[in-house]
Amino acid sequence: MKGPVIVRRLNGDDAPALLDELTALVLRSKASWGYDEEFMARFAATSVTRELVGERRACLVAFAQDRLVGVAVVDDAGTHAWLEDLWVEPEFFACGVGRALWAGVLEVAREWARSCLELESDPNAEGFYLAMEARRTGTRASDVQRGRELPLMRWEASNRP
């Protein structure tokens, strides 16, 4: 990848214009892990974020080479921040886009005075979050597929050196 990854926070006026493009990016990213059509249809019906920006919600978008390549949505959950979504365009996996979005999410959490970030991961993405110094705290049963367990993870500023 040539050039830097630029991450910016959407405002309420920007978000509606990008919703369809961001939804398509999320679905491409999820499908890249080899899920079948039935799984993807259930995922799309239950998991794709519709409200990108709100009073206690922030949406970050990543651009590389003047192209939208990633999105993250984070909520202020009161005692901690909650990572609702973090998705990267598949051809930009392992190019620093996820890391740049993660840094942006942590900056938003700091703005909200939250020293802890929690999330539910796709099993295929757990390695990324472990590399970002999050720790697995448990699992939760998937709403999309019976018998599938999703890692619950937590990042804490106090774990940093």
SULPE-V105990 format. One record per residue. N is the residue number from 1. SS is DSSP state (H for helix, E for strand, - for the rest). OMEGA is omega in whole degrees, -180 to 180 (none if undefined). Layout:
BEGIN
n->[N:N]
ss->[SS:SS]
omega->[OMEGA:OMEGA]
END
This chain:
BEGIN
n->[1:2:3:4:5:6:7:8:9:10:11:12:13:14:15:16:17:18:19:20:21:22:23:24:25:26:27:28:29:30:31:32:33:34:35:36:37:38:39:40:41:42:43:44:45:46:47:48:49:50:51:52:53:54:55:56:57:58:59:60:61:62:63:64:65:66:67:68:69:70:71:72:73:74:75:76:77:78:79:80:81:82:83:84:85:86:87:88:89:90:91:92:93:94:95:96:97:98:99:100:101:102:103:104:105:106:107:108:109:110:111:112:113:114:115:116:117:118:119:120:121:122:123:124:125:126:127:128:129:130:131:132:133:134:135:136:137:138:139:140:141:142:143:144:145:146:147:148:149:150:151:152:153:154:155:156:157:158:159:160:161]
ss->[-:-:-:-:E:E:E:E:E:-:-:H:H:H:H:H:H:H:H:H:H:H:H:H:H:H:H:H:H:H:H:-:-:-:-:-:H:H:H:H:H:H:H:H:H:H:H:-:-:-:-:-:-:E:-:-:E:E:E:E:E:E:E:E:-:-:E:E:E:E:E:E:E:E:E:E:-:-:-:-:E:E:E:E:E:E:E:E:-:H:H:H:-:-:-:-:H:H:H:H:H:H:H:H:H:H:H:H:H:H:H:-:-:-:-:E:E:E:E:E:-:-:H:H:H:H:H:H:H:H:H:-:-:-:E:E:E:E:E:E:E:-:-:-:-:-:-:-:E:E:E:E:E:E:E:E:H:H:H:-:-]
omega->[177:176:-177:170:179:178:176:-179:178:170:-176:180:-178:-168:-176:-178:-178:-172:-178:180:179:177:178:178:179:-178:176:-179:180:-178:-177:179:172:178:-179:-176:-180:178:-178:178:177:179:-178:-178:-173:-166:-175:-177:178:-180:-174:-175:177:-178:-179:-178:176:176:177:177:-179:177:172:-179:179:-179:176:-175:180:180:173:177:-178:-180:170:-176:177:-179:-178:172:180:177:-179:-177:166:-175:-180:175:-173:-179:178:173:176:178:178:-179:179:179:179:177:179:178:177:178:179:177:177:179:178:177:180:-178:177:-179:-179:177:178:-179:171:-174:162:179:179:-178:-176:-180:177:-177:175:178:178:177:170:179:176:179:-179:177:176:177:179:172:-172:-176:179:178:-179:180:180:178:170:-173:-177:172:179:178:-178:177:-178:178:none]
END
